Amino acid sequence: MRIDVLTLFPDMVKGPLSESIIGKAIEKNLLDVEVTDFRDYTDDKQNHVDDYPYGGGAGMLLQVQPILTAYADTVAKTADQYPTGKVILVDPAGRKFDQQVAQELSQEEHLTFICGHYEGYDERIRSIVTDEISLGDFVLTGGELPAMVMIDAAVRLLPEVLGNQESAPSDSFSNGLLEYPQYTRPPEYQGMKVPEVLMNGNHQLIADWREKESLRRTYLRRPDLLEQIELTTKQRHLLSDIKIEESEDEIE
């Protein structure tokens, strides 16, 4: 996969994307990341990339020329190796990012993220955009942090990126549910014990326990998620048991 990030603050992006899982993916040649400062492409003699909006209004807008010129250059540099791919405008007006969107992005060979600053974008920038994505219903100083979050979520789904290939499918939200509780040594600490079922070596019982506890955690913490997925017959029975158990605990 190739990822291009167009930003005014390349140092803000380069450091984090060279560490941890993403850094290892780059070392393994599973990922190619290039961060471009689109200020380098402005035609303005004063090196400006923003200007006041026509018709008046608060704040400054990013100009169309520097970003489109920078994008054209990245396409030219990668055309012989990667398809154009998706061009993602990081924007609060876009569709909300979630695990399903991360999965979609992980299927692409080439992603380009445009990170904004100031009040917004010249509308003509959207002429090259294929997707507008928002990290959530809140405002940040710029698009760099959301872009890095999206990149991290997508890259970890690539084959061979994670050391344990079972990790990604079992993550929270991957199957629509929150992840089950997990434990490691010691088996008891300050009176808190690891559930016996996890130490009995019976893989089927362990799988059943994890499925039930995943449902329980989702029911207790994010019941809205249960409305968005189709539960199996087994899961519906488990959920009924959980509701009874939790109601009994409240009575006690």
Buried (B, 14 or more C-beta within 10 A) or exposed (E): BBBBBBBBBBEBBBEBBEEEBBBBBBEEEBBBBBBBBBBEBBEEEEEEBBEEBEEEEEEBBBBBBBBBBBBEBBBEEBEEEBEBBBBBBBBBEBEEBEBEBBBBBBEBEBBBBBBBBBBBBBEEBBEBBBBBBBBEEEEEEBBBBBBBBBBBBBBBBBEEBBEEEEEBEBBBBBBBBBBBBEEEEEEEEEEEEBEEEBEEEEEEEBEBBBBBBBBBBBBEEBEEBBEEEEBEEEBEEBBEEBEEEEEEEEEE
